Amino acid sequence: MSENTDKKGDFQPLIKGDRLNLMVLFDVLRKGKLVILYSTLLTALLALFLALVIPDRYEARAVILPNAESENSLDKLGGLASLAGVNLNSMIGQTSGISPEIYSTIIGSSPFLKELLNTPVSFEDEPSKMSLFEKARKDTVPGFGDKIIMYTVRLPWTIMDALKSDDRDPSALTNDTNLVVLDKRVELLYEKVRAMISVDYDPETGLVDIAVEGKEALQTSEIALRTTELLQRYIIAFETKQVRQNLDFIEAQYLNKKEEFEKNRAELNAYKDANRNVVGERVDVGYQLLADNYDLTRNLYMSLAEQKEQALVAVKKQTPAFSMIEPVRVPLEPVWPKKSFFMILGLIFGFLAGVIGVVGRAILISIQKNWAA
């Protein structure tokens, strides 16, 4: 019995006028169930094969909270210092903290990426840790087989690459040491690492989510940990730059005055010991000069010691604190590809493809029969 026919063998169209004949549709699907089943299974197997072929991608993340309350708690130090006549605001100025919204910009900066790329990490195909720079340099060195292919099959492309390449040293383009000059290979490596790292900031909760995606689980977690540590170090350095410069200046002056104070004290004591039993106007004048010089350096020395303590408190006050809400963990399962997702997607597409194929064939037969009639 042919398709789309009733018990008498008359043709029953799937579409009659502008209506769909559901009885014929169910009959078509029933007769084409094997085609639908095979299509579903085949597509699901292809999807599973694709999921197994695609390289795994792992994700490691850390969630930190820039502790804004730390500054408020350290305001108590400012209150105690004011009682002693110390103005901490003059030491730290009116600087405001760095917004977490620019953390991603800091991570994407060249100095940050340079430090990150020079951090030793694990590689599955290497016996010991090495930096991403060293690994990239090692992988760019062609082997014997690669050289054979380069100068035989890929000879035209090798010649074109040689003509286009620029072997000049990028550092020779400028004598300004404040400029960052990168070659193309390093710039590509920078872009690759930038694409691996993402930073999300939630203004409502204040949480900063740092995520790193990579091909190896352990290596990805090591990069995420190093990124988190470097970010905290950079933020602390940025926010305490002014007060640390002030502290360094005061410490340098303090050490100079300390040396001068100890020298004048030693001279005064030596003079007193040498003229202990001597009475005279000349002795009194010499003693007074040394004593005045000693008092002057002592006052300066004590003042600088006080300023040094103020500067240390200012550095402590200005140093931001970070709370680790979610530490970095080594991922156990890849985030991509999801084999279950591929299987479900393959089953759905395979089923739909089978149904569309069976119904489409029935529609074509209906059109041919109508034209023939």
Buried (B, 14 or more C-beta within 10 A) or exposed (E): EEBBEEEEEEBBBBBEEEEEBEEBBEBBBEBBEEBBEEBBBBBBEBBBEBBEEEEBBBBBBBBBBBBEEBBEEBEEBBEEBEEEEBEBEEBBEEEEEBEBEEBBEBBBBEEBBBBBBEBBBBBEEEEEBBBBBBBBEEEEEEEEEEEEEBEEEBEEEBEEEEEEEEEEEBEEEEEEEEEEEBBEEBEEBBEEBBEBBBBBBEEEEBBBBBBBBBBBBBBBBBBBBBBBEBBBEBBBEBBBEBBBEBBEEBBEBBEEBBEBBEEBBEEBEEBEEEBEEEEEEEEEEBBEEBBEBBEEBBEBBEEBBBBBBBBBBBBBBBBBBBEEEEEBEBBEEBBEBEBEEBBEBBBBBBBBBBBEBBBEBBBEBBEEBEEEE
